[in-house]
Amino acid sequence: EDDGVLSPFMAIIAVLKGIVGLCAFALPAALAKTNLVLGIILLVVVAVAEGLGTYRLAECSMKLERSGKQVDSAQGLGPLGQVSLEVFGLSGYRLCFINIMFAQFGLSCAYTRTVANTLQQIWDIPSEELYMLLGVCLCLQSSIEKMRGVALLSMVALGAFLCIVLCVLRFGLQRIEAGDAVFEDVWLPIHWWGTGACMGPAISAFEGVVVSQHVFTQMKVEDPKPFGAVIIISHVISLALFVFIGVFGLGTYGQDVEVMIFDNLPHHAIE
């Protein structure tokens, strides 16, 4: 991390957290729309498309920089803004800004509500005070300017994510031991009509381009291939984790799986 350069390892951590998040827990219910065979195929397709698209964005950005066409980095849009300006002009640049802003706003609202609901089950804190506290925490996190700091924070966030996965695993294994699992019934038949309903959560789960583009910038590489390795490793790990969550969650709860699988857990599980 000397001179602000992000190492490949920290880059992988940052991209992983950019991908892995709340939407992963919606995958069991999403895969229930198609059953597992088609659902897993769709996850693979989305992973390849998102990863390839992110890498191509980095390639285009590097070519533009080598040609001397750059966007002021203070704008904060990174390669997305750079390519949007070159391809679509100032209108495209503004549209890129609006899309990023609303996408991040939506994710922030979803995360804040989930965290608030979870904490209220643990501590008896009035909702107004809790939301104010979370707002302060979000503002403090927004003050982190370097990707290395984001990557370090990502380690903590990934740890919290894995705690929820382990909790789902623990209570799911109890259902399996009790004979309540339905793994043999959720692979086929293929429900083609559920393709669209499955694709939405799958795309949301793999959405990490906003963070990934800044990881590429902070790596400060002369060739995009090292960033390509980061994308491949992070997407393979994410895909394996998402397939596991989807298969285990749907196989454990069947068609009774909730939109967010942790809602299937008993109330005392959060403790």
C-alpha positions in Angstrom: 0.0 0.0 0.0 3.0 2.3 -0.4 2.2 5.6 -2.1 -1.5 4.7 -2.0 -1.1 1.7 -4.2 -3.6 -1.1 -3.4 -2.1 -4.5 -3.3 -3.8 -7.4 -5.2 -4.9 -9.0 -1.9 -6.5 -5.9 -0.5 -8.0 -5.3 -4.0 -9.7 -8.7 -3.9 -11.0 -8.0 -0.4 -12.5 -4.6 -1.5 -14.1 -6.1 -4.7 -15.5 -9.0 -2.7 -17.2 -6.7 -0.3 -18.4 -4.6 -3.2 -20.2 -7.7 -4.5 -21.1 -9.7 -1.4 -23.8 -8.2 0.7 -27.4 -8.1 1.7 -28.8 -9.2 -1.7 -27.1 -12.6 -1.3 -29.6 -13.6 1.3 -32.4 -13.0 -1.2 -31.0 -15.7 -3.6 -32.7 -18.8 -2.1 -36.1 -17.1 -2.7 -35.0 -16.0 -6.2 -33.8 -19.5 -7.1 -37.2 -20.9 -5.9 -38.8 -19.1 -8.9 -36.9 -21.2 -11.4 -35.6 -24.2 -9.3 -31.9 -24.8 -8.9 -30.8 -26.1 -12.3 -31.8 -23.0 -14.2 -31.1 -20.7 -11.3 -27.5 -21.8 -11.0 -27.0 -21.4 -14.7 -28.4 -17.8 -14.5 -26.0 -17.1 -11.6 -23.0 -18.2 -13.7 -24.2 -16.1 -16.6 -24.6 -13.0 -14.5 -21.2 -13.6 -12.8 -19.4 -13.8 -16.2 -21.3 -10.8 -17.6 -20.6 -8.6 -14.6 -17.0 -9.6 -14.3 -16.3 -9.2 -18.0 -18.1 -5.9 -18.1 -16.1 -4.5 -15.2 -12.8 -5.6 -16.8 -13.8 -4.1 -20.2 -14.6 -0.9 -18.4 -11.0 -0.9 -16.9 -9.6 -1.5 -20.4 -11.5 1.3 -21.9 -10.5 3.7 -19.1 -6.8 2.8 -19.6 -7.0 3.4 -23.3 -8.6 6.8 -22.8 -5.9 7.7 -20.3 -3.2 6.7 -22.7 -4.8 8.9 -25.3 -4.7 11.9 -22.9 -8.5 12.0 -22.4 -9.2 12.1 -18.6 -11.9 13.2 -16.3 -11.0 15.2 -13.2 -10.7 12.6 -10.5 -12.2 15.0 -8.0 -15.6 14.3 -9.6 -15.5 10.9 -8.0 -17.1 8.9 -10.8 -14.0 7.1 -11.8 -13.7 5.1 -15.0 -17.5 4.9 -15.3 -17.7 8.7 -15.6 -14.6 8.8 -17.8 -16.1 6.3 -20.4 -19.6 7.8 -20.1 -18.2 11.2 -21.0 -16.3 9.9 -24.0 -19.1 7.8 -25.4 -22.2 9.9 -24.6 -20.8 13.3 -23.9 -21.7 15.6 -21.0 -25.3 14.3 -20.9 -24.0 10.7 -20.4 -21.6 11.9 -17.7 -24.5 13.5 -15.8 -26.7 10.4 -16.3 -23.8 8.3 -14.9 -23.7 10.5 -11.8 -27.5 10.2 -11.3 -27.5 6.4 -11.7 -24.6 5.9 -9.3 -26.1 8.2 -6.8 -29.6 6.6 -6.8 -28.1 3.1 -6.8 -25.9 3.8 -3.8 -28.8 5.6 -2.1 -31.1 2.6 -2.5 -28.5 0.2 -1.2 -27.8 2.5 1.8 -31.5 2.5 2.7 -31.8 -1.2 2.4 -28.8 -1.8 4.6 -29.8 0.8 7.2 -33.2 -0.6 7.6 -31.9 -4.2 7.9 -29.2 -3.2 10.4 -31.7 -1.1 12.4 -34.3 -3.9 12.6 -31.6 -6.3 13.7 -30.2 -4.1 16.4 -33.7 -3.3 17.8 -34.1 -7.0 18.4 -30.9 -7.0 20.5 -31.1 -3.6 22.3 -34.1 -1.6 23.5 -33.2 1.6 21.6 -35.9 4.0 20.2 -35.9 3.8 16.4 -35.3 7.5 16.0 -32.1 7.4 18.1 -31.0 4.3 16.4 -31.4 5.8 12.9 -29.5 8.9 14.0 -26.6 6.7 15.3 -26.5 4.8 12.0 -26.5 8.0 10.1 -23.5 9.3 12.0 -21.7 6.0 11.3 -22.5 6.2 7.6 -21.1 9.8 7.5 -17.9 8.7 9.2 -17.5 5.8 6.7 -18.0 8.3 3.9 -15.0 10.2 5.1 -12.7 7.3 4.1 -10.9 8.5 1.0 -8.5 5.7 0.2 -9.4 2.3 -1.0 -7.0 0.7 1.5 -9.2 2.1 4.3 -12.3 0.8 2.5 -10.7 -2.6 2.1 -9.8 -2.8 5.8 -13.4 -1.9 6.7 -14.5 -4.5 4.2 -12.8 -7.2 6.2 -15.0 -6.3 9.2 -18.1 -6.2 7.0 -17.3 -9.6 5.4 -16.8 -11.0 8.9 -20.3 -9.9 9.9 -21.7 -11.4 6.7 -20.1 -14.7 7.4 -21.6 -14.7 10.9 -25.0 -14.5 9.4 -24.1 -17.3 6.9 -22.9 -19.5 9.8 -26.2 -18.8 11.7 -28.2 -19.8 8.6 -26.0 -22.9 8.3 -26.4 -23.8 12.0 -30.2 -23.7 12.0 -30.4 -25.2 8.5 -28.5 -28.3 9.7 -30.9 -28.7 12.5 -33.8 -28.9 10.0 -31.8 -31.4 7.9 -31.2 -33.6 11.0 -34.9 -33.4 11.8 -35.7 -34.6 8.2 -37.4 -31.3 7.2 -35.1 -30.5 4.2 -36.3 -30.9 0.6 -33.1 -30.9 -1.4 -34.4 -33.6 -3.8 -37.4 -31.5 -4.8 -35.9 -28.2 -5.7 -33.6 -29.0 -8.7 -36.2 -29.8 -11.3 -38.5 -29.2 -13.1 -37.3 -26.0 -14.7 -39.7 -23.1 -14.2 -38.9 -20.9 -17.3 -41.5 -18.3 -16.3 -39.5 -17.4 -13.2 -36.4 -16.4 -15.2 -37.0 -12.7 -14.8 -37.8 -12.9 -11.1 -34.6 -14.8 -10.6 -32.4 -12.5 -12.7 -33.2 -9.4 -10.8 -31.8 -10.6 -7.4 -28.9 -12.3 -9.2 -27.9 -9.1 -10.9 -28.2 -7.1 -7.7 -26.2 -9.7 -5.8 -23.2 -9.4 -8.2 -23.4 -5.6 -8.6 -20.0 -4.3 -7.5 -18.8 -2.2 -10.4 -19.1 1.1 -8.5 -16.5 -0.1 -6.0 -14.5 -2.3 -8.4 -13.7 0.6 -10.7 -12.1 2.6 -7.9 -10.2 -0.5 -6.9 -8.7 -0.6 -10.4 -7.8 3.1 -10.1 -6.1 2.6 -6.8 -4.1 -0.4 -8.0 -2.3 2.0 -10.4 -1.3 -0.7 -12.8 0.2 -0.1 -16.2 -1.7 -3.1 -17.7 -5.3 -4.2 -16.8 -4.4 -7.9 -16.6 -3.5 -7.8 -12.8 -6.9 -6.2 -12.3 -8.4 -9.0 -14.4 -7.0 -11.6 -12.0 -8.6 -9.7 -9.1 -11.9 -9.7 -10.9 -11.7 -13.5 -11.7 -10.7 -14.5 -8.1 -13.3 -12.3 -6.5 -16.1 -13.3 -8.8 -15.3 -17.0 -8.5 -15.4 -16.8 -4.7 -18.6 -14.8 -4.8 -20.2 -17.2 -7.2 -19.3 -20.2 -5.0 -20.7 -18.5 -2.0 -23.9 -17.4 -3.7 -24.5 -20.9 -5.1 -24.0 -22.4 -1.6 -26.4 -19.9 0.0 -29.0 -20.5 -2.8 -28.8 -24.3 -2.8 -28.6 -24.7 1.0 -31.3 -22.1 1.7 -33.8 -23.4 -0.9 -33.0 -27.1 -0.1 -33.5 -26.4 3.6 -36.7 -24.5 3.5 -38.1 -25.3 0.1 -40.9 -23.1 -1.2 -41.4 -21.8 2.3 -38.2 -19.8 2.1 -38.7 -16.1 2.9 -37.6 -13.2 0.6 -34.6 -12.8 2.9 -33.5 -16.2 4.2 -32.6 -14.9 7.7 -36.3 -14.2 8.2 -36.7 -18.0 8.3 -34.5 -18.2 11.4 -36.1 -18.4 14.9 -36.4 -15.2 16.8 -33.7 -16.1 19.3 -31.2 -16.8 16.5 -30.2 -13.2 16.3 -28.9 -13.4 19.9 
